[in-house]
Amino acid sequence: MTRSHTTRPPLFPQIIYGTAWKEEATTTLVTQALKCGFRAVDTANQRKHYFEEGVGLGLLDFYENSPIGRKDLFLQTKFTYARGQDHRKPYDERASYTDQVYQSFDSSLKHLKTDYIDSYILHGPFTNSGLVDEDWETWVAMETLYDKGLVKHIGVSNFSVTQLSALCKFSRVKPQFIQNRCFACYGWDREVRAIAKQNSVIYQGFSLLTANVEEMKNSFIAYLVEKYARPLPEIIFNFAHRVGMIPLTGTTNKKHMEEDLRFLQVELTDDEIFQLENIVK
Ligand SMILES: NC(=O)c1ccc[n+]([C@@H]2O[C@H](COP(=O)([O-])OP(=O)(O)OC[C@H]3O[C@@H](n4cnc5c(N)ncnc54)[C@H](OP(=O)(O)O)[C@@H]3O)[C@@H](O)[C@H]2O)c1
């Protein structure tokens, strides 16, 4: 029996549908993903890479023809600093970071047709090394949204070991999630995952397939695909789940959506998990 066969529904989603880079197809793909069975959606108020308003329209289309409503879904979006944006910023760049967060957040609520967000993520740190005043001001603004019940959880993305450790140590409201690009060549972000685990932060892994194109050609993965007669993404997402991650997939294909949602049906052995975790020596 796999860990998924519990009698109670899990507190957090087991897989998240990602909406980056879909532009005009965003609305249709979000509706499609929800119809296929995804119950968690990741986006960002960063028009350069995401069409958050299109996500909201996809949600509305879905609600109209489904008994499933807002409360059954897990919506995650992000605050992105100006340097990660193009000219279409969802806030006045001259405002304080506190106000930038509030303006971006209000705009996200409008885009997503909701009055609360399940998970609000700081898209990336202000600089590559350490946390600076701008990050602390931003985090405090996110804590305020949390205090008001407008966001259920707060978290970060693209944080290093040092940055996540500092945030866990010195913040008042601790991060619930870290969302990182997961490179197999770094033990699937082993060090960040270890700090996250120590601090009860849940790791969300993105680019599990696309950041590891060479590793996906490994003969051990080919062996697992053959042994379980399952598509490679199911094997990788199952592995991610078994080592404690929530995987993200942004597939644009209905058949792949259905496949990716079946990732809990694979029953990799503990030894196979160990070998996958150490696939790059
Ligand atoms: N926080 C950040 O900075 C950040 C950065 C990047 C991404 N993200 C989030 O993570 C999400 C996922 O992005 P990603 O980088 O992991 O990659 P992605 O955009 O989801 O790409 C996944 C690739 O795998 C393919 N794929 C998925 N399932 C498959 C299947 N069953 N069979 C065959 N091919 C399959 C997809 O092709 P098909 O479309 O043909 O299925 C696609 O080429 C994004 O949408 C975004 O929400 C966050």
The ligand as an ORCA input file, in Angstrom:
! r2SCAN-3c Opt
* xyz 0 1
  N       8.769     29.941     -8.665
  C       9.353     29.999     -9.834
  O      10.290     30.780    -10.058
  C       8.914     29.063    -10.922
  C       9.717     28.907    -12.071
  C       9.300     27.999    -13.052
  C       8.103     27.302    -12.908
  N       7.328     27.507    -11.799
  C       6.007     26.831    -11.650
  O       6.147     25.461    -11.936
  C       5.241     25.109    -12.991
  C       5.791     23.938    -13.768
  O       6.915     24.399    -14.518
  P       8.106     23.411    -14.892
  O       9.321     24.260    -15.037
  O       8.125     22.281    -13.921
  O       7.822     22.842    -16.294
  P       6.547     22.771    -17.220
  O       6.366     24.079    -17.857
  O       5.442     22.178    -16.441
  O       7.026     21.750    -18.293
  C       6.813     20.384    -18.097
  C       7.223     19.671    -19.354
  O       7.027     18.287    -19.139
  C       6.125     17.799    -20.113
  N       5.257     16.822    -19.463
  C       4.555     16.938    -18.306
  N       3.867     15.804    -18.067
  C       4.142     14.962    -19.090
  C       3.738     13.643    -19.430
  N       2.903     12.961    -18.638
  N       4.251     13.090    -20.566
  C       5.088     13.762    -21.366
  N       5.502     15.020    -21.103
  C       5.027     15.600    -19.984
  C       5.366     18.972    -20.650
  O       5.010     18.769    -21.992
  P       3.452     18.820    -22.449
  O       2.989     20.227    -22.244
  O       3.510     18.422    -23.877
  O       2.751     17.839    -21.593
  C       6.405     20.099    -20.545
  O       7.234     20.112    -21.662
  C       5.062     26.403    -13.765
  O       3.925     26.409    -14.568
  C       5.001     27.394    -12.635
  O       3.705     27.374    -12.069
  C       7.725     28.362    -10.797
*
